[in-house]
């Protein structure tokens, strides 16, 4: 499902003469996420990025992890055009053309797996709890045996936001759509466990974000 939300860093206008879009949040967090992926990602294989957005993440990750073939996805045509433009500008051989994928719709794992690495950045707080469950469950099913799921974003802890800024952002999201907003970290880890994944690490990231690392055991 595509929601048109008023976000504090909604991607700006296209750049230059092509379809590239830039998102301030992607530029802020992509390097720290990349550094963690360098630590945990397989050296080779297939990487699936869910909700790739502007494409600024995937070009950063693909450049740092050239042994992985990266498959970006997004349900929005303008974002897919931006991904293609960023990939063309980067001229990296390990980024495939972006695919349409609404990850909140059940059943997509059968068509988009198996993947040795699945990456999801900043989506769960923008969708409903039932949609988040579908995303997480399908992501788990899309993993190959031994595959790794890297999930980044802001979360509630014990039902509470971790800062005034997070509380304000969560409230602004719920004001636009009561069904969306921050998910509790314990609920997310429970869904991952129920989907057959083993939580390997919980990494505290800048700006009160978290990177969850889970894997699919044999």
C-alpha positions in Angstrom: 0.0 0.0 0.0 1.3 3.5 -0.9 0.4 6.2 1.6 1.0 9.9 0.8 2.2 11.2 4.2 3.5 14.6 5.3 7.0 13.6 6.6 9.6 16.0 7.9 12.1 14.9 5.2 9.9 14.0 2.3 12.2 13.4 -0.7 12.7 16.6 -2.7 12.4 17.4 -6.3 14.2 15.5 -9.0 17.9 16.4 -9.5 19.5 17.8 -12.7 17.8 16.5 -15.8 17.1 13.0 -14.8 14.7 11.2 -12.4 16.9 11.1 -9.4 15.2 12.0 -6.1 17.1 12.7 -2.8 15.9 12.0 0.7 17.7 13.7 3.6 17.1 10.7 5.9 18.8 8.4 3.4 21.8 10.6 3.2 22.0 10.7 7.0 21.8 7.0 7.7 23.1 5.1 4.7 26.8 5.2 5.8 26.1 3.9 9.3 23.9 1.1 7.9 26.5 0.3 5.3 29.1 -0.1 8.0 26.9 -2.6 9.8 26.2 -4.5 6.6 29.9 -4.8 6.0 30.2 -6.5 9.3 27.3 -9.0 8.9 26.5 -9.5 5.2 27.6 -12.5 3.2 30.5 -11.9 0.9 28.6 -13.2 -2.1 25.0 -14.0 -3.2 21.8 -12.1 -3.8 20.6 -9.1 -1.7 17.0 -8.0 -1.8 16.2 -4.5 -0.7 12.5 -3.9 0.3 11.1 -0.4 -0.2 14.2 1.0 -1.7 12.8 4.5 -1.9 15.0 7.0 -3.8 17.8 4.5 -4.5 20.4 6.3 -2.5 20.7 3.4 -0.1 21.2 0.7 -2.7 24.0 2.5 -4.6 25.9 3.0 -1.3 25.4 -0.7 -0.2 26.2 -2.1 -3.7 29.4 -0.1 -3.9 30.6 -1.4 -0.5 29.5 -5.0 -1.1 30.4 -5.8 -4.7 30.2 -9.6 -4.2 26.4 -9.3 -3.7 24.0 -8.8 -6.6 21.4 -6.2 -5.4 17.8 -6.3 -6.3 16.0 -3.0 -5.3 12.2 -2.9 -5.1 9.5 -0.3 -4.6 5.8 0.0 -5.2 6.0 3.6 -6.4 6.9 4.2 -10.1 8.6 7.6 -9.4 10.8 5.9 -6.8 11.7 3.1 -9.2 12.7 5.7 -11.8 14.9 7.4 -9.2 16.5 4.1 -8.3 17.3 3.5 -12.0 18.7 7.0 -12.4 20.9 6.7 -9.3 22.1 3.3 -10.4 22.9 4.6 -13.9 24.9 7.5 -12.4 26.8 5.1 -10.1 27.5 2.7 -13.0 27.7 -0.3 -10.7 27.4 -3.8 -12.4 25.8 -5.4 -9.3 22.5 -3.5 -9.2 19.6 -5.0 -11.0 16.7 -2.9 -12.4 14.2 -2.2 -9.7 11.1 -4.3 -9.4 7.6 -3.4 -8.4 6.9 -4.8 -5.0 4.2 -3.9 -2.5 5.7 -5.8 0.5 2.6 -5.3 2.6 0.7 -7.7 0.3 0.9 -11.4 1.2 2.6 -14.0 -1.1 5.4 -12.0 -2.6 8.3 -14.1 -1.1 7.6 -16.9 -3.5 8.5 -14.6 -6.4 11.3 -12.6 -4.9 13.3 -15.2 -3.0 15.6 -16.9 -2.1 17.9 -14.1 -1.0 21.1 -14.4 1.0 20.5 -10.9 2.5 17.2 -8.9 2.9 17.5 -5.3 3.9 14.6 -3.1 5.0 15.1 0.5 6.1 12.5 2.9 7.6 9.2 1.3 6.6 7.5 -0.3 9.6 6.4 3.0 11.2 4.8 4.1 7.9 2.4 1.1 7.7 -0.2 -0.5 9.9 0.6 -3.4 12.3 -1.1 -6.0 10.2 0.9 -4.8 7.1 4.1 -4.8 9.2 3.4 -8.5 10.1 3.0 -9.4 6.5 6.2 -7.6 5.5 8.2 -9.3 8.2 6.8 -12.7 7.6 7.3 -12.6 3.9 10.8 -11.2 4.3 11.6 -14.2 6.5 10.2 -16.6 3.9 12.2 -14.9 1.2 15.5 -15.7 2.9 17.7 -18.6 1.8 18.8 -21.1 4.5 21.4 -19.2 6.5 20.2 -15.9 5.0 20.4 -12.7 7.0 17.6 -10.1 7.5 18.7 -6.5 8.4 15.9 -4.3 9.7 16.5 -0.6 10.5 14.2 2.0 11.9 12.7 3.7 14.9 10.9 1.7 17.5 9.0 2.0 20.8 10.6 0.4 23.8 8.1 -1.2 26.3 5.3 0.8 24.5 7.1 4.2 24.8 9.1 6.4 22.5 12.7 6.9 23.5 12.9 10.7 23.0 10.7 13.8 22.7 11.5 13.9 19.0 10.4 10.3 18.5 7.2 11.0 20.5 6.4 14.0 18.3 7.1 12.2 15.1 5.0 9.1 16.1 2.1 11.4 17.1 2.3 13.2 13.8 2.1 9.9 11.9 -0.9 8.7 13.9 -2.6 12.0 13.4 -2.4 11.4 9.6 -3.5 7.8 9.9 -4.3 6.2 13.2 -3.4 2.8 11.8 0.3 3.6 11.4 3.1 4.7 13.8 6.0 3.3 15.6 6.0 -0.4 16.4 7.3 -1.8 19.6 10.6 -3.5 19.4 9.4 -6.5 21.5 6.5 -7.1 19.1 8.7 -7.0 16.1 11.2 -9.4 17.5 8.4 -11.7 18.4 7.1 -11.7 14.9 10.5 -12.5 13.5 10.8 -15.4 15.9 7.4 -16.6 15.0 8.5 -16.5 11.3 11.4 -18.9 12.1 14.2 -16.3 12.4 16.8 -16.2 15.1 17.7 -12.7 16.4 21.5 -12.4 16.2 22.1 -8.8 17.2 20.3 -5.6 18.2 22.4 -2.7 17.3 21.8 0.8 18.7 22.1 3.3 15.9 22.3 7.1 15.8 19.1 9.2 16.5 17.6 6.5 18.6 17.2 4.1 15.7 17.9 0.3 15.9 19.2 -2.2 13.5 17.9 -5.7 14.1 20.0 -8.6 12.6 18.2 -11.9 12.3 19.0 -15.1 10.4 17.2 -18.1 9.0 18.7 -21.2 10.6 19.2 -24.5 8.7 
